[in-house]
Amino acid sequence: MSFELFVALRYLFARRKQAFISLISLISMIGVTVGVMALVIALALMTGLQGQLRDKILSSQAHIYVWKTGGISDYRPEVAKLMKVPGVVGAAPTVFGKALITAGSSQEFISLKAIDPALEPTVTAIKAAMVLGSLDALAHEDENALPPILIGQDLAKQLDVAVGETVTLVTPQGTLSPMGMIPRTRRARVAGIYNLGLYEYDSTMGFVSLPFGERLAGKDTVDLIQLRVADIFDAPKIADQIPMLLGKAYVAQDWTDLNQSLFSALGLEKMAISITIGLIVIVAALNIVASLILLVMEKSRDIAILKTMGTAPRRVMTIFMLQGLIIGVTGTVVGGLGGWVLCEVLTKYRLIKIPADVYQVSYVPFIVLPLDFTVVIVSAIVICFIATIYPSRQAASLDPVQALRFE
């Protein structure tokens, strides 16, 4: 053990006449611990919420949407062409529309999505999300029976309908008459109920077959082609490459553009929370400054004796820096590990429940990213180190004559 570390540990743990100084050092360590723990938990909270929302959204919608100037009359050649784009692992056509769905006295506005049931599972998780019924019901549409529709679990509760029951769809596209535009009304049979885990989709989205959707919307072409990519973070790059590879007639938009406002808001919240809670660590560092200044005042005689015995000012400065670092590093390590363990427990047992209709997810996962954890630990130690500089320099510049004059 070096001389500086030996003296620093002795000053830190030895009994003192001034117990108040020891109490301040303990409070400083606890302050660093609480600050680091709170910062780790806050970052894990925002990371988990952002990741949960991203996963839910990307399991419910495609990674890239591709339009073509002039429309897409035959989607099969377009799907085959887009599947050849590097990074694309799934492609499916769709037609979007709006409708009023009624069942008995209940009615709700919904978004209709017409799909190809054979291709849709390659871009979204609708097949795995089926709770009752089957996605294959859309592939076997009988001309003599009502066309099938798949609705979300929350929408089924709002309408109080079950599989096999009949609903009525009213769409804005209608028939022009002397009385004006008459909305188009179609009856449909609930063929399945799904649960994608995202309230926005489970309460406002209905899936129908592609031919039925085209009839409802009054179209003979599909709106766009949905794509799924192997790596979601490559979606912006792939979307930019599609017009260059296939021609300027193609327009592509990825999931980051469609959800930019949401994830930008989450990123700003994460930054704001980090700065706010980081002030706790700074306050704890100020406590370290106070405790070291008081310790220098208490140990002025010892410092003078060390200097008269030939101890260099730099070594005296190192002694008090080490003491402050011991307080800071101990508090940082304990706080970091405590925050990480608490995040694991909260995530494993799903202890934090939130309203799904407000936040789109039912519970908050706490995900500790290695980069975030490292930044918090390193930043806390650096702040604590900076806090030791002033009192350590004061100790190093102490005049032995003045300190021993009245001894």
Beta strands, then each sheet from edge to edge (+ up, - down):
strand 1: 64-68
strand 2: 88-103
strand 3: 106-115
strand 4: 130-133
strand 5: 148-152
strand 6: 166-177
strand 7: 180-194
strand 8: 205-209
strand 9: 224-229
strand 10: 250-254
sheet 1: 4+ 7- 5- 8+ 3+ 2- 9+ 1- 10+
sheet 2: 4+ 7- 5- 8+ 3+ 2- 6+
end
